[in-house]
Amino acid sequence: MGMHILNEGDEPTFRTIRGDKTLKSHIDVTVSTENMMDKIHSWSVDDFIGSDHGTIIFEVDLQKKVGQKCIRTTRKFNTKKADWDKFTTKLAELQIKFTINEDKVRKINNKSELEEIAKKYNDIIVEAAEETIPKLKRTELLTLPWWTGELEALKKKVTTMRRRIRCAAPVRRGYVIAEYLKEKQNYEEQAQKAKINSWKDFCGKQDRESLWEGIYRVIGRTKKRPEDIPLMVSGRQLGPEESARYLTDTFYPRTPRRKILPNTEISGEG
């Protein structure tokens, strides 16, 4: 039975900062069997959780309900509770800060410049919304005993700072990246401390059982991860190396080589 790739859109699953460059990749791949394809939907990548690899999120319909329409949405903000005056003011401030105006748009004369300013404009819209519009609340959330309001605030701050790297002027880019990496390290350290303290707290609250009985019970709930199944292409099972090569060729196709002829013509008058 063949395996099918479920990745959607062009959102990278891996993003990191090295030097003054932002590196992106689609290295993380979600695959499923043909029988499961129609039961999996709403595939997306979480923007930031403290790791260079984004969290891949999707929903699985275990039981198909008759007459129920599958709703796919990318809505992130609760626009019914938006303060549009604050949003407009914040957006105008960001437009001035990053010099995005009508005159600059009119001077665009190539595709790359148009894509760059469109991306910057999209980024400042998201940043303005992050600061002025409440987000939609998810009905089903994984509760973490170590997660706190302080960590949530740090996470939002780091996410905003990373987004500002995309809009930073070349002269300030190095400073913006350094500040982002410093804040990201602080967030990761605080999160790690919270996890360790939560685990210590759990180990110290054993009632009617020995210290290790509760810990072994928690560890015993985890199942051994099944061995990865190789990919199937045209009814043939691929080996590990062939699978890696197939995924590489699929997501990173080679650019055909073109022979560049030397320019032997001399322009201008002698």
N, C-alpha and C positions, 0 to 999 in steps of 0.2 A: 504494500500500500504506500503510495507516494506521500511525501511531506510537502506542505505549502507554506510559503513565507507570508506572515501576517503584517509586517511593518507597513505603516501608512504614512503618506505625506513626506516632507523633507526635513523634519525635525531631527537633528543629530541625537544619538543615544549616548555619545561620549563628548565631553568638552573639558578642556584644560588650558591653563595659561603657562607658557614656557617663554621666559624672557619677556619680550614685548609683543609676542604673537599669541593669538587665540587659535588653538587647534581643535578641530571638530571631526567626528567620525560617526559612521553608522555601523560600528563593529558588532553591536549587540543585536541579535536577530531572534525573532519569535517565529516558531514554526508549529504547525499542527497537522494532524491527519485530515484526510478529505472528509471523513464523517463528522469531524468537530468544527469544520470551517463555518458552517451556518449557525453555530451556537456561540461563536466568539465575536464580540463587537466592541465598539468604543475603545479601540487601541490608541494609546497616547503615551507621551513621555513626560514625566513630572519634571518641572523646570530645575529644581534644586533640592537635594536632601542632605547635602554635606559631602557628597562623593562626586568624582569626575564622571562616573557612570550614572546617567539618569535612571530613575525608576520607571520601568515599563509597566503600564497599567492597562488592563483590559477586563471586560466582563464576560462571564460564561453563563449562558442560559442552560441550567441543568434540566429544566422542564419547560417544554414549549407550551405556552398558553394560547388557546384558540381565541382569535379575534384581537389579540394584543399587538399593537404596533410598536415596533422597535424604534425608539427615539434616539437618534445620535445628535449630540450637541457639543459644541465647543464653548458654551457660555461659561464664563468665569466670574463675572461681576453681577451683583444684584442691582441692575439699573433702575428698578422701581424705587430704591432707597438712595439713589444718587443725588448729590448736591451739585447740580450742573453749574451753578455760579462759581463754586470753588474749583470745579474741574476746568472750566473755561479759563479762569484766572491762572491756574497752575500750568495749563497747556501753553498759554501765552508767554509765561515766564520761561518755560523750557525752550520755546521757539526762539526767544531772544538770546538765551544762553548758548544755544547751539547754532545760532545764525541761520535759521531756516525761515526764509521769507520768499515773497513772490518774485523779487528781483533776482534772487539766487536761482530760483526754478527756471525763470525765463532765459537765463544764461546757459542752461544745460544744452549741450550739443552732441552728446553721445549716450549710448545705452548704459554704460557702466556708471556714469555720473548720475543718471536717472535712477538706477537701482539703488545706488548708495544713499541718495537723499530720501528715497521712498522708505528704505529700511530705517534710517534715522528718524524719520517722521513717525513711523509705526512704533519705534522704541519709546519716543517721548509720549505718545498717546498712552501706551501701556503704563509708563511710569506715572503719568498724571492720574490715570485710573487707579493705580495701586495706592496712591496717597489720598484719594478723595472719594472713592466708591467702595462700599463694602462688598466683600466676596460672597458668592453663594455658598451656603452651608451644605456640606455633603451629609446625606442621611446615614450612610454607613461609613464609619471611620474606625481604623484600628487603634485601640487605646493602648498607649504605652505608659507603664507606671512611672518611668523616669522623665517623661516629657513635661515641661513647665511653660508658663507664660513667658518667662525670661528667655528660654531657648527659642520660642516662637518669634519673639521680637528680634533676637539675633539673626535668626534664619531670614526674616524679611529684610533686615538691614543688608545682609550679605548678598541677597538676591538683587536688591536695588543697586548696590555698588557694582556688581558684576554687569548689570545691564548698562550702567553708565560707561563702561569700557568701550562699548560699541559706538557710543556717541562722542567719545572724548576726542578733542583736537590733538593732532600729532605731537604738539609741543608739550601737552599735559598727559599724554597717554602713559608714559613711564610712571609718573607719580600716582595716577589713578589705579594702575595695576598693582603697585606696591601697597597702597592703602587697602585695596580689595584683598590681597593675599594675607595681609596682617589681620584683617577682620575675620577672614575665613578660618585662619589658624585658631584664633580666639574662640570662634563658634565651635569648631571641632573639639578643642580642648575642654570646653565647658560641657559639651554633649557627652564626651567620654567620662568626665567626672561624674555626671548625673547617672550614667549607666552603672558605673562601679558602685556608687553610693546606694543606688536602688537594689543592686544585687546583694550588697552587704546587709541592707535592711531586711531583704527577704530571708537571708540566711539566719538573721537574728530573731525572726518571728516564727519559730516552730512550736506549735501547740500540739500536745498529745502524740507527738512522734519525735524521733531522734532528729538531730541536725541533718543527717544525710538522707533520711527517708523522703522528705519533701523534695530535696534536690534531685534524687534519683527518679522520683515520680515525674518531675518536669522534663528531665532529660529523656526518660523513656517514652514520652509522647511524640518525640521527633522520630520520623521514619528515615531509614537509609535512602539516600537519593538513588533512584534507579539509573542504570547505565544509559548514557545517551545513545539513541538509535541513529545509525547512519542515514544520510539522505538517500532518497530514491529518485532517479532521473530516468525517464523513459522505461520504467519497469526494471531497471538495473540498480542494485544496491551499491553505493559508493563507499570506498574505504575512507579512513580518516584523512589521508593526504588528498584524495580526490574530492572529498567534501569541502575541505578548506580551499582548494583551488577553484571549485565550482562557485562557492560563496564569494571569493575574491573577484572572479570574473564577472559575477552578477552585479555586485555593488561597486566595483571599481574597474569598469571596462577600460581596456587599453585604447589610447588615442592613436588612430592610424598615422604612421609616419609618412611625411611628405618630403620629397626631395626639394631642397631650396637651391635654386640656381643662382650663381653669383651675378651681381649687377655689373656689367661691363661698360654700361653707358656712362659718359661723362657729361653732367649737366652744367649749364652756364657757358659763357664765352671765355675763351682764353685771352 
